[in-house]
Amino acid sequence: MAKLSWSDMATGQKVATVLLGTVQFALAALAWSDLAKRTANEVNGPKKLWAAVIAVNWVGPIAYFIKGRRLEG
């Protein structure tokens, strides 16, 4: 597979890359913010572990929001 550089990308590909990167960063920032506001009792597992997991691309923040938080009610 040939390596695609930024200059080889079409405008739409560049826009999509920047947009997806921004969404990924925002999702991680929201997850870290939520984790910081919660007590250890409100998190499933160690907070330090979840902080590291959140750093894993799309999978980490999504996993945190699905499995990491203890929801009341």
N, C-alpha and C positions, 0 to 999 in steps of 0.2 A: 504494500500500500504506500503510495506516494505521500510525502509529508506536505501538508498544506500550510503555507505561511500566511500571515495577515495580509500581505500585499496581493496574494493570489485569490483572496476571498472576494466574492461579490458583495455589494453594499448590503443586501438583505442578510447574507451570512454574518457580516460584521455586526449588524444591528441585533440579530438573534443571539450572537455570542455575548455581546455586552448586556443585553436584556436578561439572558439566563444567568450570567454571572452576578448581576445585581440582585436578582431574585434569590439566588443561592446564598449570597452574603446576607441579605436581609432576613432570610429564614433562620440562618445560624445566629445572627444578632438577636432576633426575637427569642430563640430558644435559650441562649446564654442569659439574656435578661430575665426571662421567666425562672430559670434555674437559680439565679442569684437572689431572687426575691423569695424563694421558697425555703422553708426550714428542712432539715434532714428528714423529719417525719413525713413531709409532704412529697418525698421523692422515693421512687422504688430503686433502692441500691445507693451506693456511694455517690455523692455529688461530684467528687473529683473524677470519677469514672465517666459520669454523664457529660461533664465538661469536655473530656477528651473525645468521647463518642460524637458529640455535636460537631466537632471539627471535620468529620468524615463526610465530605461532599453533601449530597442531598440526603443520603441514607441516615446520617447521624441526627440531624434536627427532626426529621420525620419520625425516627424511632423514639426520640425523646418525647415528642408530643403524644405518641401513641402508647408507649410503654413506660416512660420514665416518670410521669407525673401521677400522683395519687389524687384522684378526683373525689371530692366529697359529695355526698348526697346519695 
